Amino acid sequence: MKQILNRLINQESISSEEAKNVLVNISEGKYNQSQIASFLTVYMMRSITTEELRGFRDALLELCIPVDLNGYDTIDLCGTGGDGKDTFNISTLSSFVTAGAGIHVTKHGNYGVSSACGSSNVMESLGIKFTNDTDFLKRSIDKAGICVLHAPLFHPAMKNVAPIRKELGVKTFFNMLGPMVNPAFPKNQMVGVFNLELLRLYSYLYQESDKNYAIVHALDGYDEISLTGKTKVVSNTSETLFEPSFLDVKQIEQSEIFGGSTVEQAAKLFVKIIEGNGTEAQNNVVCANAGLAIATAKQISHKDGFKLAKKSLKSGKAKESLDTLIALSK
């Protein structure tokens, strides 16, 4: 590790194989906490390369507990987090709206590290059970159209890193990895990233896959379609600069999608929106993201996906999906 740290501090990069080995060694407890913290910190000071990101991803996928949900043709909606915007839980709400529209969802998520309330925080507070039991996960998809894959249950290799990430309290390269290491290996994916550089890295790595994907970054910093301005969208079929007018909706203010500063506030807002009592701005943001996910899975236009998302939210299908998952968790 000392040799690798010296190289990284000297602005050198490491190969995919070396990056993979470091994560495998971390999982086997071969480094002390100071070495792991230093390794994470280096990547806050310099950019990660495609090779390094590929190596980290491959290590986590190799070390994860896989879950076989192949028969379901699922999609994951997952952001990297780390955009520092403290929005409400847009991708989690969008996941239930997508499930309500009849698309099977394998939602990969975790507790918030650099935000007040991560996807797992809000779902746990609503009474959703986290498990890696395949039978329960299949039953969840069959009945609710969605299952929740709480990252720590599938990535035991990361238990040595979790407390350090929590103590650091800022985004690390693990934020970058989250969406890429879904243990169900979904064939469809909608991913939000926190900057344009990461969008570029992701698009290189996703081009090598056989997935249907859409990678998004709002130019004012959000790791999702925020409707506060333009959003860069790169998919396996196109590259566009999305504007709210494409969906015939208004551009909104950043304050309209703020999520509150506690888990309780976030959960309350979550329920309000999924019950159909959200503001026009909140509903449109959720449906713009769910609409792109639906469009990605069905290979239809974003506008048609947006209409199906609106229908899922307004008809109560999205809420039905949430209620079913909560009931199954009891």
Number of C-alpha atoms within 10 A of each C-alpha: 14 10 8 16 17 11 13 16 16 9 13 11 18 18 15 19 15 16 21 22 16 20 23 19 13 19 20 12 15 14 15 11 15 10 15 20 15 13 19 19 16 17 15 14 10 13 14 18 16 18 19 19 24 21 22 26 24 20 22 25 18 14 18 21 17 17 18 14 18 11 7 17 14 24 30 33 29 28 29 23 25 23 22 15 18 20 21 26 22 26 27 26 26 28 33 33 35 37 30 27 24 18 22 25 29 31 27 26 26 20 19 18 20 21 19 18 26 21 25 23 20 25 25 16 14 17 15 21 19 19 17 18 10 13 11 16 20 19 15 23 22 13 13 27 28 30 29 26 23 23 22 18 18 23 20 15 22 22 14 17 18 15 12 15 19 14 10 15 13 15 22 19 18 17 20 24 18 20 23 25 23 27 25 21 20 21 17 23 28 26 27 28 27 25 19 16 14 21 20 15 17 21 18 13 15 19 13 8 11 10 18 22 27 25 26 30 29 25 19 15 18 26 28 31 28 32 27 23 18 19 23 18 21 20 19 16 10 8 12 12 13 18 20 20 12 10 16 9 15 16 17 18 13 15 10 16 23 15 22 17 14 13 19 15 14 25 22 15 19 22 16 13 19 24 17 15 14 16 12 13 19 21 22 24 25 33 29 28 31 35 29 30 33 34 24 24 25 13 14 13 13 20 16 14 26 23 16 22 33 21 17 25 27 17 15 16 23 29 24 21 25 26 16 16 24 18 12 16 14 8
